[in-house]
Amino acid sequence: MHLVSNRTHSFFLINFGATIKQLRISDKISRTQFGNAVGLSVFKVGQLENGMLDIDLKLFYSITKVLSVSPATFFEIKENL
C-alpha cells in the first residue's frame, strides 16, 4: 500500500475510492468502523476514498468482504459518478 502522487492519480483509483465510499455509506458504515474492519486509520480511509491510496490484493480482498460485494463490483464501468 502506498500513497500515489497527483501525476499518477489514475481514473481507476478515483473510481475505486468513490465506489468504496458509496457502498460504505449505503451500508451505513462509518469511516471509523470501516477502517477498523479492514485495518486502516480513518485518515487512510479518506485517502483511499479520494483515490490517493494504491493498495495490495490482501486489502482489496478485505474491502470486498467488509462491503459484502464481489471483486467484479470495482471493475464495472460507472456511468454516473
Secondary structure, DSSP 4 states (H G I P E B T S, - for coil): -EEPPGGG--HHHHHHHHHHHHHHHHTT--HHHHHHHHT--HHHHHHHHTT-EE--HHHHHHHHHHHT--GGGGGSPPS--
